[in-house]
Amino acid sequence: MALRLNLSREDKGRLSTDKEVPDPVLAESARLGRRGFLSPLTCRILVVNVLALAILFAGLLYLGRYEQNLIDSEIQALTTQGEIFAEALAEGAYGTRADGSTELEGAIASTMLRRWVTPTKNRIRLFDQDGTLVADSRTSLGLRGGSIIVSELPPPDTPDNFGGIFDRIYQKIIGWLPARQLPLYEEQADQRAADYGEVSRALEGEPASAVRLDDSGRLIISAAVPLQRFKQVIGAVFVARDGQMINEAVRSVRFDILTIFGAALFVTVLLSIYLGSTIVRPLRRLAAAADKIRIAPGQVRSIPEFAGRNDEIGDLAADLNAMTDALSHRFDAIESFAADVAHELKNPLTSLRSAVETASRLKDIDQQQRLMDVIQDDVQRLDRLISDISDASRLDAELSRDESEKLDLSKILAALVEVHSTAGSHGERQVIFEQTTKGPFVVLGNEGRIVQVLQNLISNAFSFSPPTGRVMVQISRDRDWIIAFVEDEGPGIPPSSLEKIFDRFYSERPENEQFGTHSGLGLSISRQIVAAHGGIIEAENRTDTSGQVLGARFIVKLPNP
């Protein structure tokens, strides 16, 4: 036990004297400290959520289909108005020439147009069959008799308030959207039907429409229908209006979308930050705890638990706690193992040193020979100890690397029994193998290590059995377990030692066996192997009805895959 105390003091001294934190630790602490409220993971969550919302917002904000439907409806309404006006003009705004042909009367048409446009606010122009403008609703009289031009004044400037700022932001956002590619609307001083394609087509007898933009960027929608008298085209009615109503409708919808987007963006940002914090905050705590364990593994034995979280982070915390607990036990086991090894090695080394020192002073050859025999026994004992210690120290690593395979345990036991029966090294002792239940007896594991366990149990049973005794090896199946029994007819195991025999370096050997033949690690290694395979190994005494001990029984339980 002295080595364990020395190691602990050395560790405590190292932890207490190393006041300067290593550079990697400082770097890790600085890295964790630089992360503010919005961690990189939170920023990624925020960007992904906002990007998806922005894509949806941009698609809704475009409203190209909605705007086109409004334009189509407006064109249909203007065409219908034009057809009504054409029918009325064909009945009341014509005159007969000297040659008997029919022509439009501009003065009459202008009066009629002026009355019609008052409720509609549309602009109506009338072209005769020669393509000459004969009437315009913006004039108070026919064009041929003189006119007064009526034009709308622009709206008064509004003060630059919050609404104006919002309008400029709206116009800025709309400027990012793809613009409609429309022809320019222009009016010549002397307007002709040839200036407007839809009017030219109407004079040919076919209704037509067009959508243009004026020099101020306003939408101009127009429709032209033929004016016919007895199926003879005598002119064309040209109805036009600006698209301000359409712009206002689209603008209203866009404002609603902007409002909803603003509210959704606000909620998305808050939820993203909340989601990021629920993920990042526990991860930071886990990272900090893991860093403390890395710096001082002997002082910190657990990490924060999130028992209330039924999610992956809660599972991660539980798994990390289990891993930390397993590592802590492993560290304790390594320290205890080192102390036990030092204790076990010290006895033969002390005997060796005493024998060597004594042999150098003795003159009697017989006494020197006896001391040399002691030295040889101690060397052999050290060799066995070192071999078993090496095997035990490598066991976990080898079991974790080796691949498991399906094994028939009954065949393995039958082969071992056959080997011991034919070896001839056990005198008159017998070994019997039987299956107490029906198979199959398949287990999953490493064949070499399982053979090592069973071989050790059978060898121990032979060593404790009397010269004419027998060893019974049985195998059975109990639901999900494959169970192997190894029984002897020896003196049994002291009740107080039924668990101790599986401790390292603990030895309960027959009295006639030479001291130091076994290291005391066999059963400890066997339990370690069985536990690594998910099984259980136990020891008990066989007794009769009166309670007399008939021998020992070792039970190995392995799971059936």
Backbone torsions as a table, in degrees:
resi	resn	phi	psi	omega
1	MET	NA	-12.4	-178.9
2	ALA	-63.9	-36.2	-177.1
3	LEU	-66.6	-36.8	178.9
4	ARG	-62.5	-44.1	178.3
5	LEU	-63.5	-41.6	179.6
6	ASN	-63.3	-40.8	179.7
7	LEU	-64.8	-43.4	-179.8
8	SER	-62.4	-42.3	178.4
9	ARG	-64.8	-36.5	179.4
10	GLU	-65.3	-42.6	178.7
11	ASP	-64.0	-44.4	179.7
12	LYS	-62.9	-39.4	178.2
13	GLY	-63.9	-40.0	179.5
14	ARG	-65.4	-41.4	-178.7
15	LEU	-69.5	-33.3	-177.1
16	SER	-83.2	-28.9	-176.5
17	THR	-90.1	-24.5	179.6
18	ASP	-80.8	78.9	-178.2
19	LYS	-78.1	-26.4	179.4
20	GLU	-82.9	126.6	-179.1
21	VAL	-77.1	135.6	-179.9
22	PRO	-58.9	154.7	-178.5
23	ASP	-57.2	-43.2	178.4
24	PRO	-59.5	-35.2	178.7
25	VAL	-67.0	-43.9	176.7
26	LEU	-60.2	-41.2	179.5
27	ALA	-63.8	-41.2	179.7
28	GLU	-66.2	-42.8	178.4
29	SER	-62.8	-41.2	178.0
30	ALA	-64.2	-38.3	179.6
31	ARG	-63.8	-44.2	178.6
32	LEU	-67.6	-34.2	-179.3
33	GLY	-71.9	-28.0	-178.5
34	ARG	-72.0	-18.9	-177.8
35	ARG	-79.6	115.0	-177.8
36	GLY	-86.5	-147.3	-176.9
37	PHE	-64.1	-43.4	179.1
38	LEU	-97.1	100.8	178.9
39	SER	-75.1	165.4	176.6
40	PRO	-56.6	-37.9	179.1
41	LEU	-67.1	-40.9	176.9
42	THR	-63.0	-40.8	178.3
43	CYS	-62.7	-39.8	178.7
44	ARG	-64.0	-44.4	177.9
45	ILE	-60.9	-43.0	-179.6
46	LEU	-64.0	-44.1	-178.8
47	VAL	-64.5	-43.8	-179.0
48	VAL	-62.8	-45.4	-179.0
49	ASN	-67.1	-43.4	-179.3
50	VAL	-69.1	-36.7	-179.8
51	LEU	-63.2	-44.0	178.0
52	ALA	-62.4	-40.4	178.2
53	LEU	-67.4	-37.6	-179.5
54	ALA	-67.2	-38.4	178.0
55	ILE	-63.0	-44.1	177.5
56	LEU	-63.5	-40.8	179.7
57	PHE	-63.4	-43.3	179.9
58	ALA	-63.5	-38.8	178.7
59	GLY	-65.8	-40.4	178.7
60	LEU	-72.4	-33.6	-176.3
61	LEU	-70.0	-26.3	-177.5
62	TYR	-62.9	-48.7	173.3
63	LEU	54.8	31.3	-179.0
64	GLY	-63.0	-42.9	-179.4
65	ARG	-66.8	-41.5	179.1
66	TYR	-63.0	-44.5	179.6
67	GLU	-64.3	-39.7	179.7
68	GLN	-65.6	-37.3	176.9
69	ASN	-63.0	-40.4	176.8
70	LEU	-63.8	-41.3	179.6
71	ILE	-64.9	-42.1	179.1
72	ASP	-62.8	-40.3	178.1
73	SER	-64.2	-40.3	179.9
74	GLU	-67.0	-40.0	178.1
75	ILE	-62.9	-41.0	178.8
76	GLN	-63.4	-40.4	178.6
77	ALA	-66.2	-42.8	178.7
78	LEU	-65.1	-37.8	178.3
79	THR	-64.4	-41.9	178.5
80	THR	-63.8	-43.5	177.4
81	GLN	-60.8	-43.4	179.5
82	GLY	-61.1	-39.9	178.9
83	GLU	-65.6	-38.9	177.7
84	ILE	-64.0	-46.2	-179.9
85	PHE	-63.5	-39.2	-179.6
86	ALA	-63.5	-41.2	177.9
87	GLU	-62.8	-43.5	-178.9
88	ALA	-67.6	-43.0	179.6
89	LEU	-65.5	-35.0	179.8
90	ALA	-65.5	-21.2	-179.6
91	GLU	-95.7	-26.4	-172.3
92	GLY	-130.4	0.0	-176.2
93	ALA	-127.8	50.1	178.9
94	TYR	-134.4	161.1	176.2
95	GLY	-138.2	162.5	-178.9
96	THR	-109.9	128.2	179.7
97	ARG	-78.6	174.7	-179.1
98	ALA	-65.5	-30.2	179.9
99	ASP	-84.4	3.1	177.6
100	GLY	92.1	-2.4	179.2
101	SER	-80.5	161.7	-177.5
102	THR	-102.9	138.8	176.2
103	GLU	-138.9	161.1	178.7
104	LEU	-80.2	144.3	174.8
105	GLU	-101.4	110.6	-174.6
106	GLY	-64.4	-39.1	-177.4
107	ALA	-65.1	-44.9	179.7
108	ILE	-64.8	-44.5	-178.9
109	ALA	-63.1	-37.9	-179.5
110	SER	-65.3	-40.3	178.4
111	THR	-64.3	-42.8	179.9
112	MET	-65.2	-43.8	-178.8
113	LEU	-61.8	-39.8	-177.9
114	ARG	-62.5	-34.6	178.6
115	ARG	-74.7	-34.9	-175.7
116	TRP	-75.2	-34.8	-173.1
117	VAL	-78.1	-14.7	-177.3
118	THR	-56.4	-47.4	179.7
119	PRO	-78.5	-25.6	-174.2
120	THR	-91.2	-26.1	-178.0
121	LYS	65.0	14.4	177.0
122	ASN	-87.7	159.3	175.1
123	ARG	-100.1	127.6	-178.1
124	ILE	-121.4	129.9	175.0
125	ARG	-123.6	147.7	-176.5
126	LEU	-123.0	123.4	177.7
127	PHE	-112.0	140.1	177.3
128	ASP	-82.1	-178.4	-175.1
129	GLN	-68.0	-15.0	176.2
130	ASP	-89.1	-1.8	-179.7
131	GLY	87.5	13.9	-179.7
132	THR	-93.5	137.3	178.0
133	LEU	-73.4	118.7	-177.2
134	VAL	-109.5	-17.2	179.5
135	ALA	-157.1	146.3	-179.6
136	ASP	-144.5	130.1	-177.4
137	SER	-66.8	-13.5	177.0
138	ARG	-82.1	-4.9	177.3
139	THR	-110.4	151.9	-178.5
140	SER	-86.0	-18.4	179.3
141	LEU	-131.9	168.9	175.5
142	GLY	-61.6	148.8	-176.3
143	LEU	-65.5	-30.9	-177.5
144	ARG	-74.8	-18.5	179.3
145	GLY	-108.0	14.0	-177.3
146	GLY	97.6	156.6	-174.8
147	SER	-153.6	157.7	171.9
148	ILE	-115.7	120.4	-176.7
149	ILE	-79.3	127.6	178.1
150	VAL	-108.7	119.7	179.8
151	SER	-130.2	149.0	-179.6
152	GLU	-82.1	135.6	176.5
153	LEU	-80.2	147.3	177.0
154	PRO	-67.1	152.8	179.7
155	PRO	-65.7	150.4	179.0
156	PRO	-64.2	151.6	178.6
157	ASP	-65.7	136.9	177.4
158	THR	-94.4	149.0	179.1
159	PRO	-63.6	150.8	-178.2
160	ASP	-79.4	80.9	-179.8
161	ASN	-106.8	-163.8	-179.0
162	PHE	-60.2	-38.0	178.0
163	GLY	-61.6	-39.0	178.0
164	GLY	-64.7	-40.1	177.0
165	ILE	-62.8	-43.2	179.4
166	PHE	-63.9	-37.3	178.2
167	ASP	-63.7	-41.2	179.7
168	ARG	-65.6	-38.8	176.1
169	ILE	-63.1	-41.3	178.7
170	TYR	-62.2	-45.4	179.3
171	GLN	-64.0	-34.4	178.0
172	LYS	-65.1	-43.8	179.8
173	ILE	-66.0	-42.6	-179.7
174	ILE	-63.9	-30.6	178.7
175	GLY	-64.7	-21.4	177.7
176	TRP	-78.0	-19.3	-178.6
177	LEU	-77.7	152.4	177.8
178	PRO	-63.3	130.3	-176.6
179	ALA	-83.2	151.4	176.5
180	ARG	-74.9	134.8	178.6
181	GLN	-94.1	97.1	-178.0
182	LEU	-121.6	150.7	177.0
183	PRO	-68.8	160.5	-178.2
184	LEU	-84.0	135.9	176.2
185	TYR	-91.1	122.1	179.8
186	GLU	-131.5	145.4	175.6
187	GLU	-119.4	125.6	176.7
188	GLN	-83.8	159.8	177.7
189	ALA	-62.1	-40.3	176.7
190	ASP	-112.6	93.5	-173.2
191	GLN	-74.4	138.4	177.8
192	ARG	-128.9	159.8	179.1
193	ALA	-63.4	-29.6	-179.2
194	ALA	-67.5	-16.8	178.2
195	ASP	-71.7	-18.5	-175.8
196	TYR	-126.8	118.0	-176.4
197	GLY	-61.8	-38.7	-178.8
198	GLU	-66.6	-31.6	178.1
199	VAL	-70.0	-41.2	178.4
200	SER	-59.9	-41.0	178.9
201	ARG	-69.3	-34.8	177.9
202	ALA	-64.9	-38.1	177.8
203	LEU	-66.3	-19.4	175.6
204	GLU	-87.3	-0.7	175.4
205	GLY	100.1	12.3	-176.3
206	GLU	-126.9	125.0	177.1
207	PRO	-62.7	148.0	-179.9
208	ALA	-150.1	163.8	-179.8
209	SER	-144.8	167.3	179.4
210	ALA	-157.4	154.6	176.7
211	VAL	-128.0	125.6	-177.0
212	ARG	-136.1	172.9	173.7
213	LEU	-121.1	134.0	176.0
214	ASP	-82.6	-178.6	-176.0
215	ASP	-67.9	-14.8	177.1
216	SER	-96.3	2.3	178.1
217	GLY	88.6	6.1	178.4
218	ARG	-78.7	149.0	-180.0
219	LEU	-83.4	128.8	178.1
220	ILE	-117.1	119.9	179.9
221	ILE	-111.3	132.3	-176.9
222	SER	-140.2	154.2	175.9
223	ALA	-143.8	141.0	179.6
224	ALA	-126.8	134.0	178.5
225	VAL	-127.1	147.7	179.6
226	PRO	-71.7	142.8	175.1
227	LEU	-102.8	114.2	-172.2
228	GLN	-119.6	143.2	174.9
229	ARG	-127.6	113.1	-175.2
230	PHE	52.3	50.4	177.6
231	LYS	62.4	12.4	175.9
232	GLN	-104.7	126.5	179.3
233	VAL	-75.1	115.5	179.6
234	ILE	-111.0	1.3	178.7
235	GLY	172.5	-170.3	179.4
236	ALA	-144.6	136.7	176.1
237	VAL	-96.4	124.6	-176.5
238	PHE	-115.2	109.2	-178.2
239	VAL	-107.5	130.7	-178.2
240	ALA	-144.1	152.5	173.3
241	ARG	-155.9	159.2	177.3
242	ASP	-80.8	161.2	-176.5
243	GLY	-94.4	30.7	-177.5
244	GLN	-61.9	-37.6	179.0
245	MET	-63.1	-40.5	177.9
246	ILE	-65.7	-44.2	178.3
247	ASN	-59.2	-40.7	-180.0
248	GLU	-66.8	-38.7	179.1
249	ALA	-64.8	-46.0	178.0
250	VAL	-64.1	-40.8	180.0
251	ARG	-62.5	-40.2	179.9
252	SER	-63.9	-43.9	179.0
253	VAL	-64.1	-40.5	179.7
254	ARG	-65.8	-37.0	176.4
255	PHE	-63.5	-39.9	177.5
256	ASP	-63.5	-42.0	178.8
257	ILE	-64.2	-41.4	178.3
258	LEU	-61.3	-40.2	179.7
259	THR	-64.8	-46.5	179.4
260	ILE	-64.4	-39.7	179.2
261	PHE	-63.4	-41.0	178.8
262	GLY	-61.2	-44.2	179.1
263	ALA	-65.9	-43.5	179.4
264	ALA	-64.7	-38.1	178.6
265	LEU	-63.8	-41.7	179.6
266	PHE	-62.3	-46.8	179.9
267	VAL	-65.5	-40.2	-179.6
268	THR	-63.0	-42.5	179.5
269	VAL	-63.0	-45.7	-179.6
270	LEU	-63.3	-45.2	-179.6
271	LEU	-66.4	-36.2	178.4
272	SER	-65.4	-42.5	177.9
273	ILE	-64.5	-41.6	178.3
274	TYR	-63.9	-45.5	179.1
275	LEU	-62.0	-43.8	178.9
276	GLY	-61.3	-40.5	-178.7
277	SER	-67.9	-36.5	179.2
278	THR	-68.1	-21.1	177.7
279	ILE	-95.3	-45.7	-172.3
280	VAL	-73.5	-42.0	-175.2
281	ARG	-60.2	-50.6	177.0
282	PRO	-65.1	-33.2	177.5
283	LEU	-64.8	-38.6	176.7
284	ARG	-62.6	-41.9	179.5
285	ARG	-64.8	-41.1	178.1
286	LEU	-65.1	-40.5	179.4
287	ALA	-64.9	-42.4	179.4
288	ALA	-64.5	-41.1	178.5
289	ALA	-65.5	-41.5	177.7
290	ALA	-62.9	-35.8	178.4
291	ASP	-66.9	-38.3	177.3
292	LYS	-65.3	-39.9	178.6
293	ILE	-64.6	-36.7	178.8
294	ARG	-66.5	-38.4	-178.0
295	ILE	-73.4	-46.4	-176.5
296	ALA	-132.9	76.8	-176.4
297	PRO	-63.8	-23.4	-179.3
298	GLY	-83.2	-15.6	-176.3
299	GLN	-99.2	-35.9	-178.8
300	VAL	-104.0	120.9	-175.7
301	ARG	-115.2	-0.7	-178.9
302	SER	-150.8	164.5	178.0
303	ILE	-124.0	165.8	-177.0
304	PRO	-58.1	143.4	176.9
305	GLU	-107.0	144.3	177.1
306	PHE	-122.9	71.2	-173.8
307	ALA	-65.8	-29.7	-177.3
308	GLY	-79.1	-8.3	-177.3
309	ARG	-93.8	113.6	177.0
310	ASN	-96.2	58.0	-179.9
311	ASP	-141.9	-170.7	-175.7
312	GLU	-65.2	-33.2	179.8
313	ILE	-67.9	-40.1	174.7
314	GLY	-62.0	-41.1	177.0
315	ASP	-64.2	-40.2	178.9
316	LEU	-62.6	-43.9	179.2
317	ALA	-62.6	-42.3	179.0
318	ALA	-64.0	-42.4	179.4
319	ASP	-66.3	-39.4	178.0
320	LEU	-66.1	-37.4	176.5
321	ASN	-64.4	-42.4	178.1
322	ALA	-64.3	-40.5	178.0
323	MET	-64.6	-42.7	179.0
324	THR	-63.2	-41.8	178.5
325	ASP	-63.5	-41.8	178.9
326	ALA	-64.6	-40.6	178.0
327	LEU	-65.5	-38.4	178.7
328	SER	-62.8	-43.9	177.5
329	HIS	-64.2	-36.2	179.6
330	ARG	-65.8	-42.0	177.5
331	PHE	-61.1	-43.8	178.9
332	ASP	-63.1	-40.5	-179.5
333	ALA	-66.3	-39.0	178.9
334	ILE	-64.5	-43.4	179.1
335	GLU	-64.2	-43.4	179.4
336	SER	-66.4	-39.7	179.6
337	PHE	-63.3	-41.2	178.8
338	ALA	-63.0	-39.8	179.1
339	ALA	-67.1	-41.8	179.6
340	ASP	-65.5	-40.1	178.2
341	VAL	-61.8	-45.0	179.3
342	ALA	-60.3	-39.6	-179.8
343	HIS	-66.6	-43.5	-178.3
344	GLU	-69.6	-34.9	179.4
345	LEU	-74.5	-26.2	-176.7
346	LYS	-67.1	-36.4	-177.5
347	ASN	-62.0	-55.0	179.2
348	PRO	-66.0	-32.2	178.0
349	LEU	-66.0	-40.4	177.6
350	THR	-63.9	-42.3	178.1
351	SER	-63.5	-41.1	177.9
352	LEU	-61.2	-46.8	-178.2
353	ARG	-61.8	-43.8	179.0
354	SER	-63.7	-42.1	-178.9
355	ALA	-65.2	-41.3	-179.6
356	VAL	-65.6	-44.8	-179.6
357	GLU	-63.8	-38.6	-179.0
358	THR	-71.8	-39.8	-177.8
359	ALA	-62.3	-32.4	-178.7
360	SER	-71.0	-17.9	-177.9
361	ARG	-100.7	-14.9	-177.4
362	LEU	-83.8	146.2	177.5
363	LYS	-107.6	-20.0	-178.0
364	ASP	-74.6	125.9	-176.5
365	ILE	-68.9	-38.2	-179.6
366	ASP	-63.3	-43.6	178.2
367	GLN	-65.1	-39.3	177.4
368	GLN	-62.7	-37.4	179.5
369	GLN	-65.7	-40.4	178.3
370	ARG	-63.5	-38.9	177.6
371	LEU	-66.8	-36.1	178.0
372	MET	-65.6	-35.1	175.6
373	ASP	-64.3	-39.6	177.2
374	VAL	-63.0	-43.7	179.6
375	ILE	-61.7	-42.1	179.9
376	GLN	-63.6	-41.9	177.6
377	ASP	-62.6	-42.5	-180.0
378	ASP	-65.4	-37.9	178.2
379	VAL	-64.9	-43.1	177.7
380	GLN	-62.9	-39.5	177.8
381	ARG	-63.6	-42.1	177.1
382	LEU	-62.4	-39.3	179.5
383	ASP	-62.8	-43.9	177.9
384	ARG	-64.9	-42.2	179.5
385	LEU	-59.8	-46.9	-177.7
386	ILE	-64.4	-39.6	178.8
387	SER	-64.0	-46.4	-179.6
388	ASP	-67.2	-39.1	178.3
389	ILE	-63.8	-41.5	177.7
390	SER	-62.8	-41.4	178.4
391	ASP	-63.7	-44.2	-179.3
392	ALA	-65.5	-38.6	-178.1
393	SER	-70.8	-29.3	-179.4
394	ARG	-89.1	-7.5	-169.3
395	LEU	-61.2	-50.7	-177.0
396	ASP	-60.6	-44.8	-179.1
397	ALA	-62.9	-41.4	-179.3
398	GLU	-68.7	-39.5	178.7
399	LEU	-65.3	-34.6	179.4
400	SER	-72.8	-27.2	-178.9
401	ARG	-88.3	-33.1	-175.3
402	ASP	-68.9	143.8	177.1
403	GLU	-86.9	138.6	179.4
404	SER	-84.9	152.9	177.6
405	GLU	-143.6	160.6	179.7
406	LYS	-77.4	130.9	-176.1
407	LEU	-128.3	144.1	173.6
408	ASP	-92.8	104.3	-173.8
409	LEU	-65.8	-30.7	179.9
410	SER	-65.9	-38.2	177.9
411	LYS	-66.9	-38.6	178.9
412	ILE	-63.7	-46.0	179.7
413	LEU	-64.9	-40.5	179.0
414	ALA	-62.0	-39.5	179.0
415	ALA	-66.9	-41.2	179.2
416	LEU	-65.4	-41.4	178.1
417	VAL	-63.3	-39.9	178.1
418	GLU	-63.0	-41.6	179.4
419	VAL	-62.6	-45.0	-178.9
420	HIS	-70.9	-28.9	179.7
421	SER	-72.1	-34.0	-176.1
422	THR	-96.6	-6.7	-175.8
423	ALA	-68.4	-37.7	179.4
424	GLY	76.3	12.8	-178.4
425	SER	-99.1	3.3	-176.3
426	HIS	-111.0	15.5	177.6
427	GLY	66.3	-132.0	-178.5
428	GLU	-90.8	5.4	178.6
429	ARG	-67.4	144.4	-179.5
430	GLN	-117.2	152.8	175.0
431	VAL	-127.0	130.5	-175.4
432	ILE	-122.6	136.6	179.6
433	PHE	-121.9	133.7	176.7
434	GLU	-149.5	153.6	175.6
435	GLN	-104.7	119.0	-175.6
436	THR	-87.7	-16.6	177.0
437	THR	-136.2	169.8	178.6
438	LYS	-77.8	148.8	178.8
439	GLY	-81.1	-164.4	5.4
440	PRO	-78.5	160.6	-178.1
441	PHE	-118.6	62.1	-174.6
442	VAL	-94.9	132.6	174.7
443	VAL	-127.6	164.5	180.0
444	LEU	-113.5	120.8	-179.5
445	GLY	176.4	-167.5	179.2
446	ASN	-94.5	119.0	-173.2
447	GLU	-62.2	-43.1	-177.4
448	GLY	-61.8	-41.5	-178.7
449	ARG	-73.0	-37.7	177.5
450	ILE	-65.9	-40.5	175.2
451	VAL	-60.5	-39.2	179.0
452	GLN	-59.9	-42.6	179.8
453	VAL	-64.5	-51.2	-176.8
454	LEU	-66.0	-38.1	177.7
455	GLN	-62.3	-41.4	-179.7
456	ASN	-65.0	-42.0	-179.0
457	LEU	-66.9	-41.6	-179.9
458	ILE	-67.1	-41.2	178.6
459	SER	-63.0	-42.9	177.2
460	ASN	-62.0	-40.2	180.0
461	ALA	-62.5	-39.9	176.9
462	PHE	-64.8	-40.5	-176.5
463	SER	-67.6	-27.6	-179.4
464	PHE	-94.2	-12.1	-178.5
465	SER	-77.8	150.9	176.2
466	PRO	-68.0	165.9	-175.7
467	PRO	-55.0	-33.0	-178.6
468	THR	-107.8	14.8	-177.6
469	GLY	-77.9	-179.2	178.4
470	ARG	-137.6	155.9	178.9
471	VAL	-114.3	128.0	-179.2
472	MET	-105.3	125.0	177.0
473	VAL	-116.8	123.0	-177.8
474	GLN	-129.1	156.9	175.3
475	ILE	-139.9	140.5	-179.6
476	SER	-148.0	172.3	-179.7
477	ARG	-127.0	132.1	178.1
478	ASP	-133.0	95.9	-177.5
479	ARG	56.0	-110.3	-175.6
480	ASP	-95.1	13.3	-177.5
481	TRP	-120.8	141.2	168.8
482	ILE	-105.5	124.4	-170.9
483	ILE	-118.7	128.9	176.2
484	ALA	-113.3	135.0	179.1
485	PHE	-117.4	135.9	173.1
486	VAL	-126.6	114.9	-175.1
487	GLU	-119.2	145.3	175.4
488	ASP	-127.5	176.7	179.1
489	GLU	-115.1	32.0	-178.7
490	GLY	-84.0	-164.6	-176.1
491	PRO	-75.1	-7.4	-177.9
492	GLY	86.6	-172.7	-176.7
493	ILE	-118.4	133.5	175.5
494	PRO	-55.0	134.2	-177.9
495	PRO	-53.1	-34.7	-179.5
496	SER	-73.2	-11.1	-176.3
497	SER	-109.4	6.9	-177.5
498	LEU	-60.5	-28.7	177.0
499	GLU	-100.1	-31.9	-177.5
500	LYS	-64.6	-29.4	-177.0
501	ILE	-61.8	-17.2	178.7
502	PHE	-92.0	-0.8	176.9
503	ASP	-77.4	155.7	178.6
504	ARG	-66.9	136.1	174.7
505	PHE	66.5	10.6	173.8
506	TYR	-87.9	134.8	-174.3
507	SER	-138.5	126.1	170.7
508	GLU	-119.5	94.9	-173.9
509	ARG	-110.5	160.3	175.8
510	PRO	-62.0	152.4	-176.3
511	GLU	-66.5	-30.6	-177.1
512	ASN	-84.8	2.0	-179.8
513	GLU	-85.7	141.8	-179.4
514	GLN	-66.6	138.5	-179.3
515	PHE	-63.7	136.1	176.1
516	GLY	88.8	2.4	-179.4
517	THR	-66.3	-34.4	179.4
518	HIS	-118.3	147.7	-176.1
519	SER	-86.2	-16.4	-176.5
520	GLY	86.5	11.6	-180.0
521	LEU	-104.6	-7.5	-173.4
522	GLY	-60.1	-53.4	-178.5
523	LEU	-70.0	-32.9	176.2
524	SER	-63.2	-43.7	177.4
525	ILE	-65.6	-38.2	179.2
526	SER	-61.9	-45.9	178.1
527	ARG	-62.8	-37.5	179.1
528	GLN	-63.7	-41.2	179.9
529	ILE	-67.0	-46.4	-178.7
530	VAL	-63.5	-41.8	178.6
531	ALA	-62.9	-37.3	178.5
532	ALA	-65.4	-25.0	177.2
533	HIS	-91.6	8.8	179.5
534	GLY	77.2	20.7	-176.4
535	GLY	-112.1	-170.6	-177.0
536	ILE	-136.4	139.7	173.2
537	ILE	-125.4	131.7	-176.8
538	GLU	-135.7	162.5	177.0
539	ALA	-131.5	144.8	177.5
540	GLU	-154.2	169.6	179.4
541	ASN	-102.5	140.7	173.5
542	ARG	-85.8	131.3	-179.1
543	THR	-132.6	158.7	175.2
544	ASP	-93.6	-171.7	-176.7
545	THR	-64.6	-25.8	179.5
546	SER	-88.0	-2.0	179.3
547	GLY	91.5	3.7	179.8
548	GLN	-75.1	138.1	-178.0
549	VAL	-73.9	127.0	178.9
550	LEU	-103.1	-11.0	-178.2
551	GLY	152.2	-175.9	-179.2
552	ALA	-105.2	152.9	176.9
553	ARG	-133.5	127.7	174.3
554	PHE	-108.3	133.7	-175.0
555	ILE	-119.1	125.7	177.3
556	VAL	-117.3	119.5	178.7
557	LYS	-111.3	124.2	178.3
558	LEU	-124.3	140.5	-178.1
559	PRO	-69.6	143.0	176.4
560	ASN	-91.8	118.1	-174.7
561	PRO	-67.3	NA	NA
